Amino acid sequence: MKILIPTPLRQYADKQAAIDINGATVGEALGNLTSRYGDLRKHLYTDDGKLRAFVNVYVNDEDIRYLSKEQTPVKQGDTIAIVPSIAGGVFVDCVIE
Amino acid sequence: MLKIAHSCYHALRRHGEATYPHECCGVLLGTMAGDERTVVDVVRAGNTRLDSPHNRYHIDPKELVRIQRQARERELDIVGFYHSHPDHPARWSPTDFAEAHWIGCSYVITSVEKGTACLTNSFALLGETEEAKRFEDETIEVEAEDRAVRCYQPSE
């Protein structure tokens, strides 16, 4: 299956935008990915081995948080997308009059 | 540096005017070469922060997945994001910084005062890790309609 690498992480994956990886679950596939590209690990996982809160992982068009998380099964032909969150906004402590 | 086509520059500013007094948000598509990001298209995105749209924005990751897929089909990359600050300066806020995770990409902010787009600034998110990330002001180079180039330095 294919894992799509977001722009910020490609420098740690030989500048590739998509990588073919094997694995029976999302966790296994990501583990194989970070085994192959060790520098990716600290960008995806915290020191205690959990996926960082701002890292969203999709299998095809489904968020793994609403499936079986890292135990979500995957198969040949699936696409895993790693998508860091994008959010923000004004911290309003004054308003332009 | 952020290079952006004239049509794209004005499109993101108009988006901020259209959603005023709420924050708009969207995605910048283009190419990267070293420290330069070139924008050839902008894609409007929905703001899921319906609870506080006047001072918060969030793009649904599922929408990003779709935008990323369509960009790949066009051989383009996500090179940054834009949003607006209604009646507030075009500078990044602590919230903007805390929620910025696309290191190497540009974050473009437009101040929209009483419904009119004013300043547009761009900030490159740099650093080796999430813990060491930082915003740096970057120049916006706009390719004008007459093909001339106009540069905008970040300002208050």
Boltz contact constraints between the chains, C-beta under 6 A:
constraints:
  - contact:
      token1: [A, 7]
      token2: [B, 77]
      max_distance: 6.0
  - contact:
      token1: [A, 7]
      token2: [B, 78]
      max_distance: 6.0
  - contact:
      token1: [A, 8]
      token2: [B, 102]
      max_distance: 6.0
  - contact:
      token1: [A, 8]
      token2: [B, 103]
      max_distance: 6.0
  - contact:
      token1: [A, 8]
      token2: [B, 104]
      max_distance: 6.0
  - contact:
      token1: [A, 54]
      token2: [B, 101]
      max_distance: 6.0
  - contact:
      token1: [A, 56]
      token2: [B, 61]
      max_distance: 6.0
  - contact:
      token1: [A, 58]
      token2: [B, 65]
      max_distance: 6.0
  - contact:
      token1: [A, 81]
      token2: [B, 65]
      max_distance: 6.0
  - contact:
      token1: [A, 83]
      token2: [B, 61]
      max_distance: 6.0
  - contact:
      token1: [A, 83]
      token2: [B, 64]
      max_distance: 6.0
  - contact:
      token1: [A, 83]
      token2: [B, 65]
      max_distance: 6.0
  - contact:
      token1: [A, 84]
      token2: [B, 101]
      max_distance: 6.0
  - contact:
      token1: [A, 84]
      token2: [B, 102]
      max_distance: 6.0
  - contact:
      token1: [A, 85]
      token2: [B, 101]
      max_distance: 6.0
  - contact:
      token1: [A, 86]
      token2: [B, 59]
      max_distance: 6.0
  - contact:
      token1: [A, 86]
      token2: [B, 81]
      max_distance: 6.0
  - contact:
      token1: [A, 87]
      token2: [B, 58]
      max_distance: 6.0
  - contact:
      token1: [A, 87]
      token2: [B, 99]
      max_distance: 6.0
  - contact:
      token1: [A, 88]
      token2: [B, 95]
      max_distance: 6.0
  - contact:
      token1: [A, 88]
      token2: [B, 96]
      max_distance: 6.0
  - contact:
      token1: [A, 88]
      token2: [B, 99]
      max_distance: 6.0
  - contact:
      token1: [A, 89]
      token2: [B, 23]
      max_distance: 6.0
  - contact:
      token1: [A, 89]
      token2: [B, 55]
      max_distance: 6.0
  - contact:
      token1: [A, 89]
      token2: [B, 56]
      max_distance: 6.0
  - contact:
      token1: [A, 89]
      token2: [B, 57]
      max_distance: 6.0
  - contact:
      token1: [A, 89]
      token2: [B, 95]
      max_distance: 6.0
  - contact:
      token1: [A, 90]
      token2: [B, 55]
      max_distance: 6.0
  - contact:
      token1: [A, 90]
      token2: [B, 85]
      max_distance: 6.0
  - contact:
      token1: [A, 90]
      token2: [B, 88]
      max_distance: 6.0
  - contact:
      token1: [A, 90]
      token2: [B, 93]
      max_distance: 6.0
  - contact:
      token1: [A, 91]
      token2: [B, 93]
      max_distance: 6.0
  - contact:
      token1: [A, 91]
      token2: [B, 94]
      max_distance: 6.0
  - contact:
      token1: [A, 91]
      token2: [B, 95]
      max_distance: 6.0
  - contact:
      token1: [A, 92]
      token2: [B, 55]
      max_distance: 6.0
  - contact:
      token1: [A, 95]
      token2: [B, 87]
      max_distance: 6.0
  - contact:
      token1: [A, 96]
      token2: [B, 87]
      max_distance: 6.0
  - contact:
      token1: [A, 96]
      token2: [B, 113]
      max_distance: 6.0
